Structure formats: structure tokens, C-alpha cells
């Protein structure tokens, strides 16, 4: 299966799919933190390349509720972020997941299909993540664990805080591989 993981510099989701034998590629404006197939550039330029599955992690800077107090001053940036999401969703890819925190997408675009938490997939932390799904089932919890620590919320301020907050948890990536590829395996 050809898998595109858009807006991912960490390689976490890409590598989970590759470990299961899929032809998975990440694409981001940044270089990948891990060695592996990575397209550096605007993901919109590769949407037409025959992907079977796409998982998109569009930047949430202008979309997440934690930044709502700045929305009035950042309307042009927010409009561009919404247009970016619309372009991803319109891609000719039958099976697609788009993830983002709770925020503007629900009111400006459409309600999410599901909200997941890391503690449902083996990580004792909280980080509400909305999923919008096309041609995919809801992601079922695989390892509900104790602990509800808001590690992402408590991340140390600094120039790289956004990177730490944006990484996908390995347990969630493993569930995506297991549950979103079964019909093709």
C-alpha cells in the first residue's frame, strides 16, 4: 500500500507503516528527523501521485482553540490554514485521515468524526486529538492505561515547543497501521 503522511517531520507515523511493509512516505516543509523516505516541500505538490492512504497533520497554529485569543488578529493566516485543509481534503485519495486539536475546523469546516487520547493507546497522557476520516473506520482504543497527565500542555516554553507538541504518539501510529490497513493486507 502507498501511504502519504503529510505535514510530518518526525517520521513516527511513516516509520510505523514502513515497519509493517507499506511503501510509506512523509512530506513536510522541514527535513525529516529520522532517516527514511521523505519529501521535503509543500505536500500539495504530491497529492496526485496515486496514494492509497493519506494521513495529514496540518499545522494547528491558526486553528487550535489554545490560540483562540489571537484569532481576531490573525484572520488572513487562519483563512490560509483553512484553505490548506480544504486542499488536502479534496485530494483524490479514497482513504484519508486528517488530525488537528479541538479548534476552528469544527466551526469553519465540519465536525470531527472522532476525538482520541494518548491514554487510549498505551500512553498515560492527555492530548485531545480530533480526527476527520474519509473511507476509514473510527480508530479503536488498543491499550487503555492509567494516567491523565497533560504533558503536552505542560511542555517547557521555547522555540521548539511546537515540535514537541506536534509529534504523534507511537501507540496511536501503531493503531493506525493495524486498523487502517487491514482491508488491503
Phi and psi in degrees as GROMACS dihedral restraints (atoms count N, CA, C in turn):
[ dihedral_restraints ]
;  ai    aj    ak    al  type     phi  dphi    fc
    3     4     5     6     1   -92.2    20    10
    4     5     6     7     1   121.7    20    10
    6     7     8     9     1  -122.7    20    10
    7     8     9    10     1   129.5    20    10
    9    10    11    12     1  -109.7    20    10
   10    11    12    13     1   126.4    20    10
   12    13    14    15     1  -113.0    20    10
   13    14    15    16     1    99.4    20    10
   15    16    17    18     1   -87.7    20    10
   16    17    18    19     1   143.0    20    10
   18    19    20    21     1    64.1    20    10
   19    20    21    22     1    43.6    20    10
   21    22    23    24     1  -128.2    20    10
   22    23    24    25     1   112.9    20    10
   24    25    26    27     1   -96.0    20    10
   25    26    27    28     1   -18.3    20    10
   27    28    29    30     1   -77.3    20    10
   28    29    30    31     1   -29.7    20    10
   30    31    32    33     1    80.5    20    10
   31    32    33    34     1     2.9    20    10
   33    34    35    36     1   -62.4    20    10
   34    35    36    37     1   -52.4    20    10
   36    37    38    39     1   -70.3    20    10
   37    38    39    40     1   -44.3    20    10
   39    40    41    42     1   -54.2    20    10
   40    41    42    43     1   -48.7    20    10
   42    43    44    45     1   -67.1    20    10
   43    44    45    46     1   -31.9    20    10
   45    46    47    48     1   -64.5    20    10
   46    47    48    49     1   -42.0    20    10
   48    49    50    51     1   -69.3    20    10
   49    50    51    52     1   -38.6    20    10
   51    52    53    54     1   -65.2    20    10
   52    53    54    55     1   -38.7    20    10
   54    55    56    57     1   -62.5    20    10
   55    56    57    58     1   -24.8    20    10
   57    58    59    60     1   -92.3    20    10
   58    59    60    61     1     6.6    20    10
   60    61    62    63     1    93.1    20    10
   61    62    63    64     1    11.6    20    10
   63    64    65    66     1   -92.1    20    10
   64    65    66    67     1   154.1    20    10
   66    67    68    69     1   -84.6    20    10
   67    68    69    70     1    80.5    20    10
   69    70    71    72     1  -103.8    20    10
   70    71    72    73     1   139.1    20    10
   72    73    74    75     1  -130.7    20    10
   73    74    75    76     1   140.4    20    10
   75    76    77    78     1  -100.1    20    10
   76    77    78    79     1   157.7    20    10
   78    79    80    81     1  -145.4    20    10
   79    80    81    82     1   130.1    20    10
   81    82    83    84     1  -159.0    20    10
   82    83    84    85     1   160.3    20    10
   84    85    86    87     1   -67.2    20    10
   85    86    87    88     1   -26.9    20    10
   87    88    89    90     1   -90.9    20    10
   88    89    90    91     1   156.7    20    10
   90    91    92    93     1   -67.8    20    10
   91    92    93    94     1   158.6    20    10
   93    94    95    96     1   -74.5    20    10
   94    95    96    97     1   144.0    20    10
   96    97    98    99     1   -74.3    20    10
   97    98    99   100     1   -21.9    20    10
   99   100   101   102     1  -120.5    20    10
  100   101   102   103     1   149.2    20    10
  102   103   104   105     1   -65.2    20    10
  103   104   105   106     1   143.4    20    10
  105   106   107   108     1   150.4    20    10
  106   107   108   109     1   171.1    20    10
  108   109   110   111     1   -61.9    20    10
  109   110   111   112     1   115.9    20    10
  111   112   113   114     1  -143.0    20    10
  112   113   114   115     1   131.6    20    10
  114   115   116   117     1  -103.7    20    10
  115   116   117   118     1   114.9    20    10
  117   118   119   120     1   -92.9    20    10
  118   119   120   121     1   116.9    20    10
  120   121   122   123     1   154.0    20    10
  121   122   123   124     1  -169.8    20    10
  123   124   125   126     1   -74.9    20    10
  124   125   126   127     1   121.0    20    10
  126   127   128   129     1   -59.3    20    10
  127   128   129   130     1   -26.5    20    10
  129   130   131   132     1   -61.7    20    10
  130   131   132   133     1   -21.8    20    10
  132   133   134   135     1   -78.1    20    10
  133   134   135   136     1   -10.7    20    10
  135   136   137   138     1  -118.3    20    10
  136   137   138   139     1     8.6    20    10
  138   139   140   141     1   -65.7    20    10
  139   140   141   142     1   -23.2    20    10
  141   142   143   144     1   -93.6    20    10
  142   143   144   145     1    13.8    20    10
  144   145   146   147     1   -95.9    20    10
  145   146   147   148     1    29.7    20    10
  147   148   149   150     1    72.8    20    10
  148   149   150   151     1    44.9    20    10
  150   151   152   153     1   -82.7    20    10
  151   152   153   154     1   142.1    20    10
  153   154   155   156     1   -85.5    20    10
  154   155   156   157     1   -32.0    20    10
  156   157   158   159     1  -145.6    20    10
  157   158   159   160     1   140.0    20    10
  159   160   161   162     1  -132.5    20    10
  160   161   162   163     1   138.5    20    10
  162   163   164   165     1  -124.8    20    10
  163   164   165   166     1   118.1    20    10
  165   166   167   168     1  -112.0    20    10
  166   167   168   169     1   138.9    20    10
  168   169   170   171     1  -123.3    20    10
  169   170   171   172     1    67.0    20    10
  171   172   173   174     1   -61.6    20    10
  172   173   174   175     1   145.9    20    10
  174   175   176   177     1   -54.6    20    10
  175   176   177   178     1   138.3    20    10
  177   178   179   180     1  -103.2    20    10
  178   179   180   181     1     2.5    20    10
  180   181   182   183     1   -47.1    20    10
  181   182   183   184     1   -44.8    20    10
  183   184   185   186     1  -102.7    20    10
  184   185   186   187     1     8.2    20    10
  186   187   188   189     1  -119.3    20    10
  187   188   189   190     1   -25.4    20    10
  189   190   191   192     1   -81.2    20    10
  190   191   192   193     1   149.7    20    10
  192   193   194   195     1   -61.8    20    10
  193   194   195   196     1   -27.4    20    10
  195   196   197   198     1   -63.4    20    10
  196   197   198   199     1   -19.1    20    10
  198   199   200   201     1  -105.1    20    10
  199   200   201   202     1    13.9    20    10
  201   202   203   204     1   -58.0    20    10
  202   203   204   205     1   -32.7    20    10
  204   205   206   207     1   -64.1    20    10
  205   206   207   208     1   -20.0    20    10
  207   208   209   210     1   -97.7    20    10
  208   209   210   211     1    -5.2    20    10
  210   211   212   213     1   -54.6    20    10
  211   212   213   214     1   -44.4    20    10
  213   214   215   216     1   -58.5    20    10
  214   215   216   217     1   -33.6    20    10
  216   217   218   219     1   -86.0    20    10
  217   218   219   220     1    -8.9    20    10
  219   220   221   222     1  -122.8    20    10
  220   221   222   223     1    35.5    20    10
  222   223   224   225     1   -64.0    20    10
  223   224   225   226     1   -39.5    20    10
  225   226   227   228     1   -62.9    20    10
  226   227   228   229     1   -40.3    20    10
  228   229   230   231     1   -67.1    20    10
  229   230   231   232     1   -38.8    20    10
  231   232   233   234     1   -66.8    20    10
  232   233   234   235     1   -40.0    20    10
  234   235   236   237     1   -62.1    20    10
  235   236   237   238     1   -40.4    20    10
  237   238   239   240     1   -65.9    20    10
  238   239   240   241     1   -39.1    20    10
  240   241   242   243     1   -65.5    20    10
  241   242   243   244     1   -40.6    20    10
  243   244   245   246     1   -66.1    20    10
  244   245   246   247     1   -39.2    20    10
  246   247   248   249     1   -65.1    20    10
  247   248   249   250     1   -36.3    20    10
  249   250   251   252     1   -62.6    20    10
  250   251   252   253     1   -46.7    20    10
  252   253   254   255     1   -60.1    20    10
  253   254   255   256     1   -43.9    20    10
  255   256   257   258     1   -61.1    20    10
  256   257   258   259     1   -39.4    20    10
  258   259   260   261     1   -65.6    20    10
  259   260   261   262     1   -40.3    20    10
  261   262   263   264     1   -63.5    20    10
  262   263   264   265     1   -46.9    20    10
  264   265   266   267     1   -65.3    20    10
  265   266   267   268     1   -28.5    20    10
  267   268   269   270     1   -82.0    20    10
  268   269   270   271     1    -4.5    20    10
  270   271   272   273     1   -60.3    20    10
  271   272   273   274     1   148.2    20    10
  273   274   275   276     1   -78.9    20    10
  274   275   276   277     1    61.8    20    10
  276   277   278   279     1  -126.0    20    10
  277   278   279   280     1   118.7    20    10
  279   280   281   282     1   -69.3    20    10
  280   281   282   283     1   -30.7    20    10
  282   283   284   285     1  -119.3    20    10
  283   284   285   286     1   116.8    20    10
  285   286   287   288     1  -146.9    20    10
  286   287   288   289     1   143.1    20    10
  288   289   290   291     1  -128.6    20    10
  289   290   291   292     1   137.7    20    10
  291   292   293   294     1  -126.0    20    10
  292   293   294   295     1   129.6    20    10
  294   295   296   297     1  -119.9    20    10
  295   296   297   298     1   147.5    20    10
  297   298   299   300     1  -166.6    20    10
  298   299   300   301     1   157.4    20    10
  300   301   302   303     1   -68.7    20    10
  301   302   303   304     1   170.5    20    10
  303   304   305   306     1   -58.7    20    10
  304   305   306   307     1   134.5    20    10
  306   307   308   309     1   173.8    20    10
  307   308   309   310     1  -141.6    20    10
  309   310   311   312     1   -67.9    20    10
  310   311   312   313     1   -30.6    20    10
  312   313   314   315     1   -56.9    20    10
  313   314   315   316     1   -36.8    20    10
  315   316   317   318     1   -64.0    20    10
  316   317   318   319     1   -39.0    20    10
  318   319   320   321     1   -85.6    20    10
  319   320   321   322     1   -36.3    20    10
  321   322   323   324     1   -87.4    20    10
  322   323   324   325     1   -18.8    20    10
  324   325   326   327     1  -124.9    20    10
  325   326   327   328     1   -80.2    20    10
  327   328   329   330     1  -162.6    20    10
  328   329   330   331     1   160.1    20    10
  330   331   332   333     1   -63.7    20    10
  331   332   333   334     1   150.7    20    10
  333   334   335   336     1   -66.8    20    10
  334   335   336   337     1   161.7    20    10
  336   337   338   339     1   -88.5    20    10
  337   338   339   340     1   -26.5    20    10
  339   340   341   342     1  -163.4    20    10
  340   341   342   343     1   149.9    20    10
  342   343   344   345     1  -118.6    20    10
  343   344   345   346     1   129.4    20    10
  345   346   347   348     1  -116.3    20    10
  346   347   348   349     1   161.7    20    10
  348   349   350   351     1  -131.5    20    10
  349   350   351   352     1   146.3    20    10
  351   352   353   354     1   -55.5    20    10
  352   353   354   355     1   -35.9    20    10
  354   355   356   357     1   -65.2    20    10
  355   356   357   358     1   -12.7    20    10
  357   358   359   360     1   -82.7    20    10
  358   359   360   361     1    -8.8    20    10
  360   361   362   363     1  -130.9    20    10
  361   362   363   364     1    29.6    20    10
  363   364   365   366     1    94.9    20    10
  364   365   366   367     1     5.5    20    10
  366   367   368   369     1  -119.3    20    10
  367   368   369   370     1   121.2    20    10
  369   370   371   372     1   -77.3    20    10
  370   371   372   373     1    53.3    20    10
  372   373   374   375     1  -136.8    20    10
  373   374   375   376     1   163.6    20    10
  375   376   377   378     1  -109.4    20    10
  376   377   378   379     1   141.8    20    10
  378   379   380   381     1  -171.6    20    10
  379   380   381   382     1    88.7    20    10
  381   382   383   384     1   -60.6    20    10
  382   383   384   385     1   121.4    20    10
  384   385   386   387     1  -125.0    20    10
  385   386   387   388     1   121.1    20    10
  387   388   389   390     1   -84.9    20    10
  388   389   390   391     1   141.8    20    10
  390   391   392   393     1  -121.7    20    10
  391   392   393   394     1   132.0    20    10
  393   394   395   396     1  -108.8    20    10
  394   395   396   397     1   126.5    20    10
  396   397   398   399     1  -120.9    20    10
  397   398   399   400     1   140.3    20    10
  399   400   401   402     1  -130.1    20    10
  400   401   402   403     1   117.1    20    10
  402   403   404   405     1    69.2    20    10
  403   404   405   406     1    19.2    20    10
  405   406   407   408     1  -130.6    20    10
  406   407   408   409     1   149.0    20    10
  408   409   410   411     1   -78.6    20    10
  409   410   411   412     1   163.4    20    10
  411   412   413   414     1   -59.0    20    10
  412   413   414   415     1   146.1    20    10
  414   415   416   417     1   -80.7    20    10
  415   416   417   418     1   120.5    20    10
  417   418   419   420     1   -89.0    20    10
  418   419   420   421     1   138.2    20    10
  420   421   422   423     1   -55.8    20    10
  421   422   423   424     1   143.0    20    10
  423   424   425   426     1  -114.6    20    10
  424   425   426   427     1   -23.7    20    10
  426   427   428   429     1  -158.9    20    10
  427   428   429   430     1    83.6    20    10
  429   430   431   432     1   -72.0    20    10
  430   431   432   433     1   124.8    20    10
  432   433   434   435     1  -125.4    20    10
  433   434   435   436     1   163.2    20    10
  435   436   437   438     1   -72.4    20    10
  436   437   438   439     1   164.5    20    10
  438   439   440   441     1   101.3    20    10
  439   440   441   442     1   130.2    20    10
  441   442   443   444     1  -138.5    20    10
  442   443   444   445     1    51.0    20    10
  444   445   446   447     1   -83.1    20    10
  445   446   447   448     1   127.0    20    10
  447   448   449   450     1   -83.9    20    10
  448   449   450   451     1    61.6    20    10
  450   451   452   453     1   -56.3    20    10
  451   452   453   454     1   -42.7    20    10
  453   454   455   456     1   -64.2    20    10
  454   455   456   457     1   -40.8    20    10
  456   457   458   459     1   -65.0    20    10
  457   458   459   460     1   -36.5    20    10
  459   460   461   462     1   -88.5    20    10
  460   461   462   463     1     8.0    20    10
  462   463   464   465     1   -55.0    20    10
  463   464   465   466     1   141.3    20    10
  465   466   467   468     1   -61.3    20    10
  466   467   468   469     1   131.3    20    10
  468   469   470   471     1   -60.8    20    10
  469   470   471   472     1   149.8    20    10
  471   472   473   474     1   158.0    20    10
  472   473   474   475     1   175.3    20    10
  474   475   476   477     1   -67.3    20    10
  475   476   477   478     1   -22.0    20    10
  477   478   479   480     1  -104.8    20    10
  478   479   480   481     1     9.6    20    10
  480   481   482   483     1   -57.7    20    10
  481   482   483   484     1   -40.5    20    10
  483   484   485   486     1   -61.3    20    10
  484   485   486   487     1   -34.9    20    10
  486   487   488   489     1   -67.2    20    10
  487   488   489   490     1   -44.9    20    10
  489   490   491   492     1   -62.0    20    10
  490   491   492   493     1   -37.8    20    10
  492   493   494   495     1   -75.4    20    10
  493   494   495   496     1   -20.1    20    10
  495   496   497   498     1   -94.1    20    10
  496   497   498   499     1    -8.5    20    10
  498   499   500   501     1   -69.5    20    10
  499   500   501   502     1   139.6    20    10
  501   502   503   504     1   -80.1    20    10
  502   503   504   505     1   138.6    20    10
  504   505   506   507     1   -70.0    20    10
  505   506   507   508     1   137.6    20    10
  507   508   509   510     1   -56.4    20    10
  508   509   510   511     1   -35.3    20    10
  510   511   512   513     1   -64.9    20    10
  511   512   513   514     1   -35.5    20    10
  513   514   515   516     1   -69.9    20    10
  514   515   516   517     1   -43.5    20    10
  516   517   518   519     1   -60.2    20    10
  517   518   519   520     1   -41.8    20    10
  519   520   521   522     1   -63.6    20    10
  520   521   522   523     1   -39.2    20    10
  522   523   524   525     1   -65.4    20    10
  523   524   525   526     1   -38.8    20    10
  525   526   527   528     1   -59.1    20    10
  526   527   528   529     1   -46.6    20    10
  528   529   530   531     1   -61.4    20    10
  529   530   531   532     1   -49.3    20    10
  531   532   533   534     1   -64.3    20    10
  532   533   534   535     1   -43.6    20    10
  534   535   536   537     1   -94.5    20    10
  535   536   537   538     1   -21.9    20    10
  537   538   539   540     1  -103.7    20    10
  538   539   540   541     1     6.4    20    10
  540   541   542   543     1  -123.9    20    10
  541   542   543   544     1    -2.7    20    10
  543   544   545   546     1   -56.9    20    10
  544   545   546   547     1   -38.0    20    10
  546   547   548   549     1   -70.9    20    10
  547   548   549   550     1   -17.1    20    10
  549   550   551   552     1  -102.2    20    10
  550   551   552   553     1   -16.7    20    10
